[in-house]
Structure formats: structure tokens, C-alpha cells
């Protein structure tokens, strides 16, 4: 059974930092590309950051310079380090693991940034 379990969300003041984690099980983790997405109230889910199995990264413009995606293959875990958080970053954050046409999602973790 495949599971992606996010953790690390919470309430943080503007300018603060959070590190999200996503622990994966049931997949050959090293083969998968990984990603973080978010969905704010009343908005569509949007791309935040991705990392290929080879370690190449890509970021949404809103995340560049503030967020860092990483992975620890030994722990089957991916991370999103978020710095200089803004109220506009408030959303439910979802992790994603994909391999060709296969994609798995976590249940989401709430991030709330207070102004």
C-alpha cells in the first residue's frame, strides 16, 4: 500500500520559517520524481516545487529564493524548507510522487502565515 504522509505544517508569523516533511512508503522512492503543491481557499491547486529522481529542481516564481525542496533517499522522505513566509503562502500543502503516468498524493498539511 502506497502512503505519502506530510507533516510540519502549522501557524507561523510573516517572515518565519517552516519545514514540511513527506514520508513515503510502498514505492521505490529513488525512482520517483517528487513535488510539492499547494491549494489556498477558493483557488486551484498550484505547483510549488519539484525534484527529479536525479536531483534536478524547479520552482514556481513565488517560491524561488525562499523555498528549497530536498529529498533523503535513505529515509524515503522529501522536504520543503520554507523561509520568509508571507500571508499569501497560506494554503494546504500536498506532496506528490510520480513515475511516468503514476502519481501519488499525500493528504495535505495546513500552513497558515499570519500578518
Order of alpha helices (4+ residues) and beta strands (2+ residues): beta-beta-beta-beta-beta-beta-beta-beta-beta-beta-beta
